[in-house]
């Protein structure tokens, strides 16, 4: 296992990869951040936002939580969305789910293990599974139900963003925002697009 001193050393090497070829790289980022995309993804360690789309520091504004859930009453997520759009001027939103998501699995399993904060967080996913019960039960096995609910979750969270007051206001101001629903496969490292609003 890596120690914190190991990580600090790795960080020095990482920073040097930028400053060697471009000594002003970090100075420019200090002055301003102008990310092109807001990324809303799962906290899962296997789905690192910048790395899987090969974007450098400064290109992605990021919000991650368990199972990439967008809840209009969640002040954390909504503050990130509002700041990205209204202050940073971001016009492209990405909701990125992933197959094999543990949060989605837990919502399908119905085995409450006493982790109260996690259970509360997953409530919207359980409601989503109930709402799509008919479609999910038609699938031949648990694996396919799990995959499908991961997809449904991305589509649902994209829809919640599109119908949020923040995006409505952006449309009224004449600066519409695009929302792209993507899903990542842990098996091959590839992204697939599920939805887009334009
Ligand atoms: Co996940």
Boltz pocket constraint, residues with backbone or C-beta under 6 A from the ligand:
constraints:
  - pocket:
      binder: B
      contacts: [[A, 42], [A, 43], [A, 44], [A, 65], [A, 66], [A, 67], [A, 68], [A, 98], [A, 100], [A, 101], [A, 102], [A, 103], [A, 104]]
      max_distance: 6.0
